[in-house]
Amino acid sequence: MMNTKRYLSEAAVKNNLDPNAMQFPDCELNPANIKVIMINEVVPKNPDDWFYSDTHDPENRRTAFGLFEGAGVQVKNMRDVLDKGIYITAALKTPKEGYTANPAIIKAQLPLLEAELALFPNLKVIMLMGDVAKKMFNMIVKSKTKKNLIPSVSTYRIRMNEYYWDNVRVIPTYIMTGKNLLIEKGKCGTISEDIGRMMEIIK
């Protein structure tokens, strides 16, 4: 067993980043048991809304669990999610300052996402939830293969296509948190459908 927050804090220090300014998944797990990593775009401005917050009902967790329920997956807490072999994180460990992510911050934090991906030897699925997650994942892949894996087009045009990184299925979908989900209800069903496809793959 290992603690992910401690692991990522050490990775941040190695890359000259301040771990105290970041929000990391804080959980005890066996990396070999994780089959899926769901990469949301960015951590919330209010740490109490984070998936792994100790508050009673953080917004990110409530929204995510509703999407799992839409896929027929019953979870009551983050331990239930981890026990299903699913690890949830964010591509950016600090909140966005504006509408778009700062390219310099993306570049600086890229090693942390790469460290997370390298942590799990038995991954079967990577879910890229939002444009920032797709962009940063493509940057990691391109550094190794010289080309992007996921096309830079609208998600609705590519989400049903099959993409693989080595033997890992990569599913591009929509961000699973934020006010947009309250406005665009149709996206909730789409994300739940993608979660359902992910669950079929790891069965």
ZIKA-V367935 format. One record per residue. PHI is phi in radians with two decimals (999 if undefined). OMEGA is omega as a letter, one per 20 degrees, with the letter a starting at -180 (NA if undefined). BURIAL is + if it has 16 or more other C-alpha atoms within 10 Angstrom, else -. Layout:
BEGIN
PHI|OMEGA|BURIAL  PHI|OMEGA|BURIAL
END
This chain:
BEGIN
999|r|-  -2.57|r|-  -1.80|a|-  -1.21|a|+  -1.13|r|+  -1.12|r|+  -1.03|a|+  -1.28|r|+  -1.10|r|+  -1.14|r|+  -1.14|r|+  -1.11|r|+  -1.05|r|-  -1.07|a|-  -1.81|r|-  1.05|r|-  -1.98|a|+  -1.57|a|-  -1.14|a|+  -1.25|r|-  -1.64|a|-  -2.10|r|+  -1.93|a|+  -1.99|r|+  -1.02|a|+  -2.02|a|+  -2.65|r|+  -1.66|a|-  -2.69|r|+  -1.76|a|-  -0.93|a|+  -1.18|a|-  -1.55|a|+  -1.50|a|+  -1.87|a|+  -2.34|r|+  -2.09|r|+  -1.77|a|+  -1.85|r|+  -1.35|a|+  -1.20|a|+  -2.69|r|+  -1.26|a|+  -1.31|r|+  -1.14|r|-  -1.70|a|-  -1.00|r|+  -1.19|r|+  -1.60|a|+  -1.21|a|+  -0.85|a|+  -1.73|a|+  -1.14|r|+  -1.42|r|-  -1.16|a|-  -1.08|a|-  -2.52|a|-  -1.07|a|+  -1.02|a|+  -1.03|a|+  -1.19|r|+  -1.07|r|+  -1.12|a|+  -1.09|a|+  -1.16|r|+  -1.12|r|+  -1.22|r|+  -1.07|a|+  -1.07|r|-  -1.09|r|+  -1.63|a|+  1.38|a|-  -1.89|a|+  -1.63|r|-  -2.38|a|+  -1.92|a|-  -2.73|a|-  -1.19|r|+  -1.15|r|+  -1.05|r|-  -1.12|a|+  -1.10|a|+  -1.15|r|-  -1.51|r|+  1.47|a|+  -2.02|r|+  -2.04|a|+  -1.91|r|+  -2.53|r|+  -2.21|r|+  -1.11|r|+  -1.80|a|+  -1.60|r|+  -2.21|a|+  -1.11|r|+  -1.25|r|+  -1.42|r|-  -2.27|a|-  -1.23|a|-  -1.93|a|-  -1.40|r|+  -1.22|a|-  -0.98|r|-  -1.17|r|-  -1.25|r|-  -0.99|a|+  -1.10|a|-  -1.17|a|-  -1.62|a|+  -0.96|r|+  -1.05|r|+  -1.23|r|+  -1.14|r|+  -1.11|r|+  -1.13|r|-  -1.14|a|+  -1.09|a|+  -1.29|a|-  -1.24|a|+  -1.89|a|+  -1.36|a|-  -2.03|r|-  -1.08|r|+  -2.00|a|+  -2.46|r|+  -2.06|r|+  -1.79|a|+  -1.77|a|+  -1.86|r|+  1.99|a|+  -1.16|r|+  -1.14|r|+  -1.09|r|+  -1.09|a|+  -1.09|a|+  -1.20|r|+  -1.10|r|+  -1.05|r|+  -1.12|r|+  -1.16|a|+  -1.11|a|+  -1.12|r|-  -1.14|a|-  -1.83|a|-  -2.01|a|-  1.27|r|-  -2.64|r|-  -1.26|r|+  -1.65|a|+  -1.73|r|+  -1.06|a|-  -1.54|r|-  -2.30|a|-  -1.01|a|-  -1.03|a|+  -1.09|a|-  -1.45|a|-  -2.16|a|+  -1.13|r|+  -1.61|r|-  -1.31|r|-  -1.78|r|-  -2.17|a|+  -2.34|r|-  -1.99|a|-  0.99|r|-  -1.83|a|-  -1.71|r|-  -1.31|r|+  -2.00|a|+  -2.01|r|+  -1.43|r|+  -2.59|a|+  -1.63|r|+  -1.04|a|+  -1.82|r|+  -2.45|r|+  1.78|a|-  -1.18|a|-  -1.03|a|-  -1.18|r|-  -1.30|a|-  -1.49|a|-  -1.81|a|-  -1.04|a|-  -1.05|a|-  -1.18|r|+  -1.05|r|+  -1.11|r|-  -1.13|r|+  -1.13|r|+  -1.06|r|+  -1.09|r|+  -1.18|r|+  -1.13|r|+  -1.08|r|+  -1.13|r|-  -1.05|a|+  -1.13|r|+  -1.12|a|-  -1.15|a|-  -1.59|r|-  -1.12|NA|-
END
